[in-house]
Amino acid sequence: MPCFIALSPHFPLNFRLFWSRLQAAGIAVLGVADEPWEALGTDLQQALTAYWRVDDMQDLDALTAACQELQARHGKIQWIESHNEYWLETEAELRARLDVAGPRPEQLTMRKRKSGMQEAYRHAGIPVAAGGLVTSWERCQQWRDALGYPLVAKPDIGVGAAQTYKISSDAELEAFWQHKPDQDYFLQAFISGELYSFDGLVDRSGRIIFCGSHHFSHGIMDVVNHQLDLSYYSLREIPPELRHWGEKTLVAFDVRERFFHFEFFLQPNGQWRALEVNLRPPGGWTLDMMNFSADIDLYQVYADLIAHGAVADFAPQRRYHVAFAGRKERVYRLSHEEIMTHYGQFLVHQASIDRVFYPVMGFQGYLLRSPDLDQLQKMIAAIQEVR
């Protein structure tokens, strides 16, 4: 039976469906994490062929030993994945140590570092905001002189908008440099525009199996730094230029047999600029939004891809716009009960949100769908209207 190492299979909650679908497709799913077996829950326990608990997920030697023991007991490991940005480097190191196919550490420079992405974008002719790695105060000043304000400073390796800063003056630049975390930072021109994503799944040859696009109410940096309510919705038709640049990005980063989440800005002048590449499923509830948009099951599609190497005759239609509307700790015009009463026929999911996602998604989320975008936008506005 083919063996698949699932790192940290308990998180996030909705991704547990990956493991149950893989097991049903005839794949031995071998979980490795630091959670006690009893804390996994019955659904995940039943989806795992075996589970190995380690004391520390940061201990690469312990993870390697766990994988080797599981391999000795169950057979050759053919995949190592978590579907989580945080573990990309760990996955790559384990693949190298265990000789498993997939991205290796030397390939992550352009796939995970902002500076590496910048180089890959430029080499492929994909428009991107100018910027570069800053390793000294002098280099900061050089980029300031070259680009002018405003600027954006972000960790060269980072997820979302954590520890990301908009800089609009010399005083702010100096304060950033004096107080920044002790890690490499990437400084680039601030781009104003609307945030879109290009998301999907490709097969082993890099061919798109399914893709979609989402439009965001705000940039993630603004949502986090200004504590805004996030909303975003799927598009039934992907803008042709966005698809063009998305497909070029797939080629530039040699994406194969995996999900992807690419971010782009649409500027006021109508031009697109690449923001960043994430070689994992889109975060939050986005994968579920893609499922609801076309009445499909991408967890199952991925399992079929892993089990059979291809997905045949899969051409679903995006019949709905699907929206996420998040709420934070404010006093809103509509109560939760009123939302359920007024919009229940459009709601496909609602739940409280894991605390780790609160800065972006809020503490309560709602997924709604409708073929009518205007109708959907009015519901989003009503749900997020404060008193």
C-alpha angles and dihedrals in degrees: 000000000000112000127223123188110215110198115208092353094178095068131106100020098226092052090068085087088072091065098045091049092049092050091050088051091059100263121135103232111204113191124208122184144121095253120109113253090241091058095057096080129232096275093056094040089056092049094055122082088198139352132209120193119209125191095227127023089199091063102095094186091055091048091049092050090049092051092046092052092048089049091051090052102039109022141259114345111231102174136032115188142145099177084224126117092218094064100043094106092045091050091051093049092049092049089054093048094046098035094241122159119253139067114343128204094265090058095055097076092082095030101052109017117080089218090054092048090051092055093047092048092051094046090053094046094245112150112246136164112270117251147114149204115292116210099161141028088250090056090051090054092048092054090045090054092047098045108023124209142348101050134172122221116197135165111269086230113033146125123236117329099321112144091357120143138195110216121199106164145029090257092055092046092052092046090050092052094047096048105028119126116266097264140092114287132202119213121199143158115281111246119207116206146089119306119234132171132211108207136174153105129277131196129233092283093049094255115147112249095179134349140177142174134228132200118213128212092221140002111271091241090059092046091055100037096044098032093237126170110256124223130165137164140202123248121230090209121038113224106252094232092049090052090048093054091041092055091047088053091053089055094043092054095037094232114191136170095354147088121264138199116193123181126210137175121224104211124214089253090061096253124129124227126189117239108180148328126236117184098203136069115299110270134251113014095329095113089054089049089055089051093050092046092065104015092248138130111232090179087063093042089055091049090052090050092051094044099043106020093237143044114227130205096001111149109138124176122234097233097166143045107228121200136196117209117185128193129202131197098300136114107261130195093237122052121220089256092052091051090053091049098044100039105022093118090058098042115101096170141002131174146143112271129238110262092239089066096045099102090061108023103028128228097288128037136192129196116202131175137197136151086232113078094192090055091049093050091052090053091050091051092050094048093050098040111120125212 
